[in-house]
Amino acid sequence: MALTQRLEFRQSQSLVMTPQLMQAIKLLQLSNLDLSAFVEEELERNPLLERASDGPEAPVAGEPAAERAEFSDSADSGSYGEEGGGDASDMGTSPGSDAFEPGQEDWLNRDLGTRSEIEQTLDTPLDNVFSEEPAEAAARVAQDAAPTAYTEWGGGASNDDDYNLEAFVAAEVTLGGHLAEQLAVAFSGPAQRMIGQYLIDLVDDAGYLPPDLGQAAERLGASQGDVDAVLSVLQKFDPPGVCARNLSECLANQLRELNRYDPAMQALVENLDLLARRDIASLRKLCGVDDEDITDMIGEIRRLDPKPGLKFGSARTQTMVPDVYVRPGPDGGWHVELNSDTLPRVLVNQVYYTQLSKTIRKDGDKSYFSDCLQNATWLVRALDQRARTILKVATEIVRQQDGFFTYGVAHLRPLNLKAVADAIQMHESTVSRVTANKYMATNRGSFELKYFFTASIASADGGEAHSAEAVRHHIKQLIDAEAASAILSDDTIVERLRESGIDIARRTVAKYREAMRIPSSVQRRRDKQSMLGNALSAPATSSDRSRDTAPA
């Protein structure tokens, strides 16, 4: 077979990922907070972008300010009469003032003569009258005068433009700083303070130390006894329970602070695993107390703080802001609209670009501003396309899940990304990016858009499939309605669900139950029997006390 060279023309189509296309894809999956931060960066980077404000227009350069215009209007409104003439602003006083009279003006214009003539007129040397230079006297008066501005008292800049109200806000007290202040008072020796500061640096946000502190003595070059001695003092710091190495030690330190750490309470704290399993009978036997005492002891344990360090420097919770609002319509349907507060408003300053294009002569500057104009125009279009896509996807979700908005979670239908993508003629990846980090405010609460996409569970009678979220809701309703004498096992729940037309396996029920943090049937039986026993013993105890206090 001979090898030859030849030229061929082929026509084909391919998708090229341009920077603008990559930016548009990136904008789709950003949350409203991330989008605001991205737009702020673009506003700082691109001189042709500007924020669209709904307020009054800013004054144009060269025109007087509003306050100055008002002042001029009020000044011009006054008149001196035909003979007075002139503006009040030129005189330095208000209209109608008699501060400057013709005689006073003549005195100001009169020549006072030489120094000797002035001293002869005053009958004293001028040094006795003007003992200091005017500048030095003014400086001394200004120094002795009390501050008149709030910024002078606070030590801030006197310029109103540089005034920062956050400079007067008290700094947030952290857990490490709070413990360090107590450390400086508790110890005077430098070695003990060094050990204490090292241990404080190991404390996490919840107030706990690592379980193993064996390497602390080796790294500090101190003995294990010195480290244990400092640790015992740190565990008495505020807040109670801090610097503990596990939950039992944290609760024990808090009980010691309350003077309630007796042998019975010690046995309870050392067997918290039994308390987690609701094994009240075993706890009562280990502690050597009756039912009433064990109930009071468990109540005291519940009133303690398992994470004392969270009182200091805890992270602020960011409020969720919905991207879409869904409201009932007048015709019985649903009205879907975007939250305009989460949509950045930016505009392209075409006037500024036109002015620049007339004055720019360098090719590099022309290329730079042309790129800025192209990027700004593309960003505005990408933001508009993002808003339209979110509204389109949200509208289709509301149409598909109409039963949820009308009747509740029990009527949530199974839904996947492909069904929505086919309905709005978009790709599944686009729908996936749109539903990421987006929230919808409805009449039944606020939900993430991905909440409405749930797996399907087959129907027992071959009918319409059920949503996994609706099945979870049904399981929770069955468990909440069970009686203490008839606790439902997972097998019983499976039978009840099949009677309702839901074909589900027992392991799936167990998985859903654990995901909702619902304990097993054995633990639920112990909890409800214990609650029932406490409710029955309370009236009996009160009646016994009434009989004891009754007169013989």
C-alpha positions in Angstrom: 0.0 0.0 0.0 1.5 3.3 -1.1 1.7 6.3 1.2 0.6 9.6 -0.4 0.0 13.1 0.8 -3.2 15.0 0.0 -5.3 17.9 1.2 -8.9 17.3 2.5 -11.6 19.6 3.8 -13.8 18.4 6.6 -16.6 20.2 8.3 -17.5 19.3 11.9 -19.0 20.8 15.0 -17.4 20.8 18.4 -18.1 22.6 21.7 -15.3 24.9 22.8 -15.2 25.9 26.4 -14.4 29.6 26.2 -13.7 31.6 29.3 -17.1 33.3 29.1 -18.8 29.9 28.9 -16.9 28.6 31.9 -17.8 31.7 33.8 -21.5 31.3 33.0 -21.4 27.6 34.2 -19.6 28.7 37.4 -22.3 31.3 38.1 -25.1 28.7 37.9 -23.9 26.7 40.9 -22.9 29.7 43.2 -25.1 30.5 46.1 -26.4 34.0 46.6 -23.6 34.9 49.1 -20.9 33.5 46.8 -22.4 35.3 43.9 -22.4 38.6 45.7 -18.8 38.2 46.6 -17.9 37.3 43.0 -19.8 40.4 41.7 -18.0 42.6 44.2 -14.6 41.4 42.9 -15.7 42.1 39.3 -16.8 45.6 40.3 -13.3 46.3 41.7 -11.5 44.7 38.8 -13.6 46.1 35.9 -13.8 50.0 35.6 -16.7 49.8 33.2 -19.0 47.9 35.6 -21.1 49.9 38.1 -23.7 48.9 40.6 -27.3 49.8 39.7 -28.7 51.7 42.7 -32.4 52.4 43.2 -31.7 55.6 45.2 -31.3 59.2 44.1 -28.7 60.0 41.5 -25.4 61.2 42.9 -24.5 64.9 42.2 -22.5 65.5 39.1 -19.0 66.9 39.6 -19.0 70.6 39.5 -22.5 71.1 40.8 -23.0 72.3 44.4 -24.0 69.8 47.0 -27.6 69.5 48.2 -26.8 71.0 51.6 -25.0 73.9 50.0 -27.9 74.5 47.6 -30.4 74.6 50.5 -28.2 77.0 52.4 -27.8 79.3 49.4 -31.6 79.3 48.8 -32.2 80.3 52.4 -29.6 83.0 52.3 -30.8 84.4 49.0 -34.3 84.6 50.3 -33.4 87.3 52.8 -33.0 91.0 51.9 -31.6 94.0 53.5 -33.9 96.5 51.8 -33.0 98.8 48.9 -30.3 100.7 50.8 -28.6 97.8 52.5 -27.8 95.8 49.4 -25.5 92.8 49.2 -25.7 89.2 50.3 -25.7 87.9 53.8 -23.1 85.4 52.9 -20.7 88.2 51.9 -21.2 89.9 55.2 -20.6 86.7 57.3 -23.8 87.2 59.3 -27.5 86.6 58.9 -29.9 89.1 57.3 -31.2 91.8 59.5 -28.2 91.5 61.9 -26.9 94.8 63.4 -23.4 93.4 64.1 -21.8 95.7 61.5 -22.9 99.3 61.7 -21.5 102.2 59.7 -19.6 103.6 62.7 -18.0 100.2 63.4 -17.0 99.8 59.8 -15.3 103.2 59.8 -13.4 102.3 63.0 -12.0 99.2 61.3 -10.8 101.2 58.4 -9.1 103.9 60.5 -5.3 103.9 60.9 -4.3 103.4 64.5 -0.8 104.9 64.1 2.6 103.8 65.2 3.5 101.6 68.2 4.5 104.6 70.4 1.2 106.4 69.6 -0.8 103.2 70.5 1.1 102.8 73.8 0.6 106.5 74.6 -3.1 106.1 73.8 -3.4 102.9 76.0 -1.1 104.4 78.7 0.7 101.0 79.0 3.3 99.1 76.9 1.9 96.7 74.3 3.6 93.7 76.0 1.2 94.1 79.0 -1.8 94.0 76.6 -0.6 91.3 74.2 1.7 89.1 76.3 1.8 86.1 73.9 1.9 85.8 70.2 -1.5 85.2 68.6 -0.6 81.7 67.3 0.8 80.5 70.6 -2.2 81.8 72.5 -4.6 80.1 70.1 -2.7 76.9 70.4 -2.8 77.0 74.2 -6.5 77.8 74.3 -7.2 74.9 71.9 -5.2 72.5 74.0 -6.9 73.5 77.2 -10.4 73.3 75.7 -12.5 70.3 76.2 -13.1 68.0 73.2 -16.2 68.9 71.3 -16.4 66.0 68.9 -17.2 62.4 69.8 -14.2 61.2 67.8 -11.9 63.3 70.0 -13.1 61.6 73.1 -12.8 58.1 71.5 -9.3 58.8 70.1 -10.4 58.3 66.5 -9.8 60.5 63.6 -11.5 63.9 63.6 -12.4 63.5 59.9 -16.0 62.3 59.5 -15.0 60.3 56.4 -12.6 58.2 58.5 -15.1 57.6 61.3 -15.6 53.9 62.0 -18.3 52.8 64.4 -16.8 49.3 64.6 -13.8 50.7 66.4 -16.0 51.1 69.5 -17.3 47.6 69.5 -15.9 45.4 72.2 -13.8 42.5 71.0 -15.3 39.0 71.3 -14.0 37.0 74.2 -12.6 33.7 73.1 -12.2 30.5 75.1 -8.4 30.6 75.0 -8.3 34.3 76.1 -10.7 33.6 78.9 -8.6 30.7 80.2 -5.3 32.7 79.7 -6.6 35.5 82.0 -7.4 32.9 84.7 -4.0 31.3 84.2 -2.2 34.5 84.9 -3.9 34.7 88.3 -3.7 31.0 89.3 0.0 30.5 88.8 3.0 32.7 89.5 5.8 30.4 88.4 6.9 30.7 84.8 7.2 26.9 84.4 3.6 26.3 85.5 2.4 29.1 83.3 4.2 27.6 80.3 2.6 24.2 81.0 -0.8 25.8 81.5 -0.6 27.8 78.2 0.5 24.7 76.3 -2.5 22.8 77.6 -4.8 25.8 76.9 -3.6 25.8 73.3 -4.7 22.2 73.0 -8.3 22.9 74.1 -10.8 22.6 71.2 -13.9 24.7 70.6 -16.1 22.5 72.8 -13.7 22.9 75.7 -12.1 19.4 75.6 -8.4 18.4 75.7 -7.1 15.4 73.7 -7.6 12.1 75.5 -3.8 11.3 75.4 -1.5 13.9 77.0 1.5 11.6 77.3 3.6 13.6 74.9 3.0 16.9 76.7 5.5 16.3 79.4 8.1 15.1 76.9 7.7 18.1 74.7 7.8 20.6 77.6 10.7 18.9 79.4 8.7 18.6 82.6 7.6 15.7 84.7 4.3 14.0 84.3 3.4 15.0 87.9 3.8 18.7 87.1 1.6 18.4 84.1 -1.1 16.6 86.1 -0.9 19.2 88.8 -1.4 22.1 86.4 -4.2 20.2 84.6 -6.1 19.7 87.9 -6.0 23.5 88.4 -7.1 24.2 84.8 -10.1 21.9 85.3 -11.4 24.2 88.0 -11.4 27.2 85.7 -14.6 28.9 84.4 -16.6 27.6 82.6 -17.2 24.5 84.8 -16.2 21.3 83.0 -13.6 22.9 80.7 -10.2 21.1 80.0 -11.8 17.7 80.4 -10.5 14.7 78.3 -13.8 13.0 77.9 -17.5 13.4 78.6 -17.5 11.6 81.9 -14.7 13.8 83.2 -16.5 16.9 82.0 -19.7 16.0 83.8 -17.8 14.9 86.9 -16.1 18.3 87.2 -19.3 20.1 86.8 -20.9 18.0 89.6 -17.9 18.7 91.8 -18.5 22.4 91.3 -22.1 21.9 92.4 -21.1 19.7 95.3 -23.2 16.8 94.0 -20.5 14.2 93.1 -21.4 11.5 95.6 -20.7 7.7 95.1 -24.1 7.1 93.5 -23.6 10.0 91.0 -20.0 8.8 90.3 -21.4 5.3 89.4 -23.9 7.0 87.0 -21.2 9.2 85.4 -18.9 6.2 84.9 -21.6 4.3 83.1 -23.0 6.8 80.6 -23.2 4.0 77.9 -26.0 2.4 79.9 -27.8 5.8 80.1 -27.4 6.1 76.3 -29.1 2.7 75.9 -31.8 3.6 78.4 -30.9 0.7 80.6 -32.4 2.2 83.7 -32.6 -1.1 85.6 -28.9 -1.7 85.4 -28.1 1.9 86.4 -30.4 1.6 89.4 -28.6 -1.5 90.5 -25.1 -0.1 90.0 -26.0 3.2 91.8 -27.9 1.4 94.6 -30.8 3.8 94.5 -34.6 3.5 93.9 -36.6 4.6 90.9 -37.3 8.1 92.3 -33.6 8.8 93.0 -32.3 7.5 89.7 -34.9 9.8 87.9 -33.6 12.8 89.8 -30.0 11.9 89.1 -30.7 11.6 85.4 -32.4 15.0 85.5 -29.4 16.5 87.0 -27.1 15.0 84.3 -29.4 16.4 81.6 -29.1 19.9 83.1 -25.3 19.9 82.7 -23.5 21.3 79.7 -21.7 18.6 77.7 -19.8 21.3 75.6 -18.9 24.2 78.0 -16.5 25.8 75.5 -19.2 26.7 73.0 -20.2 29.6 75.2 -17.1 31.5 74.0 -16.4 32.5 70.4 -19.0 30.4 68.8 -19.4 30.8 65.1 -22.3 33.0 64.0 -25.1 31.2 62.3 -25.7 32.5 58.8 -29.4 33.0 58.1 -30.7 31.2 55.1 -32.0 33.6 52.4 -34.3 32.0 49.9 -33.7 32.5 46.2 -37.3 31.7 45.1 -40.6 32.5 46.6 -43.7 30.3 46.1 -47.1 31.8 47.0 -50.6 30.7 46.4 -52.1 32.3 43.3 -55.6 33.8 43.0 -56.7 31.1 40.5 -55.8 28.2 42.8 -52.4 27.7 41.4 -48.9 28.8 42.6 -47.1 32.0 41.8 -43.3 31.5 41.5 -41.0 34.6 41.7 -37.3 35.3 42.3 -36.1 37.0 45.4 -34.8 40.3 44.0 -32.7 41.0 47.1 -30.4 38.1 46.2 -29.9 39.2 42.5 -26.9 41.6 42.0 -27.7 44.6 39.9 -24.8 45.7 37.7 -24.8 47.8 34.6 -22.2 48.6 31.8 -21.2 52.2 31.8 -21.4 52.9 28.1 -21.0 56.6 28.5 -17.7 56.2 30.3 -16.4 53.9 27.6 -17.4 56.4 24.9 -15.5 59.1 26.6 -12.5 57.0 27.0 -12.5 55.8 23.4 -12.2 59.4 22.3 -9.2 60.2 24.4 -7.2 57.0 24.5 -4.3 56.9 22.0 -2.2 53.8 23.0 -3.1 50.5 21.5 -2.5 48.7 24.8 -5.1 50.9 26.6 -7.6 50.4 23.8 -7.2 46.7 24.0 -7.6 46.7 27.8 -10.8 48.7 27.8 -12.2 46.7 24.9 -11.7 43.5 27.0 -13.3 45.2 30.0 -16.3 46.1 27.9 -16.6 42.6 26.5 -16.3 41.0 30.0 -18.8 43.5 31.5 -21.4 42.8 28.8 -20.9 39.1 29.2 -21.3 39.2 33.0 -24.6 41.2 32.7 -25.9 38.6 30.2 -24.7 35.7 32.3 -26.4 37.1 35.4 -29.7 37.5 33.5 -29.4 34.0 32.1 -28.8 32.6 35.5 -31.9 34.3 36.9 -34.0 33.0 34.0 -32.7 29.5 34.4 -33.4 29.4 38.2 -36.9 30.7 37.6 -37.5 28.1 34.9 -36.3 25.2 37.0 -38.2 26.3 40.1 -41.4 26.7 38.1 -41.1 23.2 36.8 -40.4 21.8 40.3 -43.6 23.5 41.6 -45.5 22.0 38.7 -44.2 18.5 39.3 -44.7 18.7 43.1 -48.1 20.4 43.2 -49.4 17.8 45.7 -46.7 18.6 48.2 -47.5 22.3 48.2 -51.2 21.6 48.5 -51.4 18.6 50.9 -48.0 18.2 52.5 -45.0 15.8 52.6 -47.1 12.7 52.3 -48.0 13.7 48.7 -44.4 14.3 47.6 -43.8 12.5 44.3 -40.6 10.8 43.2 -38.6 13.1 41.0 -35.2 13.0 39.3 -33.1 15.5 37.4 -33.8 14.0 34.0 -37.6 14.6 34.3 -37.1 18.3 34.9 -34.4 18.6 32.3 -36.6 17.0 29.6 -39.5 19.2 30.5 -37.5 22.5 30.2 -35.3 21.2 27.4 -32.0 21.5 29.3 -29.2 19.1 30.2 -29.2 17.3 33.5 -25.9 18.8 34.5 -27.5 22.3 34.1 -30.4 21.4 36.4 -28.0 19.9 38.9 -26.0 23.1 39.0 -29.1 25.3 39.3 -30.5 23.3 42.3 -27.2 23.3 44.2 -27.1 25.8 47.1 -30.5 27.3 46.2 -33.5 27.5 48.5 -37.2 27.9 48.0 -39.5 29.6 50.5 -43.0 28.0 50.5 -46.1 28.0 52.6 -44.8 24.8 54.3 -41.3 26.2 55.1 -38.0 26.8 53.3 -36.4 23.9 51.5 -33.4 23.4 49.3 -34.2 22.7 45.7 -32.6 19.3 45.9 -35.1 18.3 48.6 -37.8 17.9 45.9 -35.6 15.3 44.1 -36.2 12.0 45.9 -35.8 8.3 44.9 -38.9 6.2 44.1 -40.1 3.2 46.1 -42.3 0.7 44.3 -46.0 0.3 45.1 -47.2 -3.0 46.6 -50.2 -3.1 44.3 -48.4 -2.1 41.1 -49.7 1.5 41.2 -47.8 4.8 41.2 -44.5 4.7 43.0 -44.0 6.5 46.3 -41.4 9.1 47.2 -38.6 8.1 49.6 -39.3 11.3 51.6 -43.0 10.5 51.8 -42.1 7.0 53.1 -39.9 8.5 55.8 -42.7 10.8 56.9 -45.1 7.8 57.0 -42.6 5.8 59.2 -42.2 8.7 61.6 -46.0 9.0 61.9 -46.3 5.3 62.7 -43.6 5.5 65.4 -45.0 8.7 67.0 -48.5 7.2 67.3 -47.4 3.9 68.9 -48.4 3.1 72.4 -46.0 2.2 75.3 -47.6 -1.3 75.5 -47.4 -1.9 71.7 -44.0 -0.8 70.4 -43.7 -1.3 66.6 -40.7 -3.3 65.5 -39.2 -2.9 62.0 -41.0 -6.0 60.8 -44.3 -4.6 62.0 -43.6 -1.3 60.3 -42.9 -3.2 57.1 -46.3 -4.9 57.4 -48.1 -1.7 58.1 -46.5 0.0 55.1 -47.4 -2.9 52.8 -51.0 -2.6 53.9 -50.8 1.1 52.8 -49.5 0.0 49.4 -45.7 0.6 49.9 -43.4 -2.3 49.0 -40.3 -1.8 51.2 -37.7 -4.1 52.8 -36.9 -4.2 56.5 -33.3 -3.0 56.1 -34.6 0.0 54.2 -36.9 0.8 57.2 -34.0 0.4 59.6 -31.9 2.7 57.4 -34.6 5.4 57.2 -35.2 5.1 61.0 -31.5 5.6 61.8 -31.3 8.5 59.4 -34.1 10.2 61.3 -32.2 9.4 64.6 -35.1 7.3 65.9 -33.9 4.6 68.4 -34.7 0.9 68.0 -37.9 -0.7 69.3 -36.0 -2.0 72.4 -34.8 1.5 73.4 -38.2 3.1 72.7 -39.9 0.5 74.9 -37.5 1.3 77.7 -38.0 5.0 77.3 -41.8 5.0 77.2 -42.0 2.5 80.1 -39.7 4.7 82.2 -41.7 7.8 81.4 -44.9 6.0 82.2 -43.5 4.8 85.5 -42.4 8.3 86.4 -45.8 9.7 85.6 -47.5 7.0 87.8 -45.1 7.4 90.7 -45.5 11.2 90.9 -49.2 11.2 92.0 -48.5 8.4 94.5 -45.6 10.3 96.0 -47.7 13.5 96.3 -50.5 11.6 98.0 -48.1 9.9 100.4 -46.8 13.3 101.4 -50.3 14.6 101.9 -51.1 11.7 104.2 -47.9 12.3 106.2 -48.7 16.0 106.7 -52.3 15.3 107.6 -53.1 15.6 111.4 -53.5 12.4 113.4 
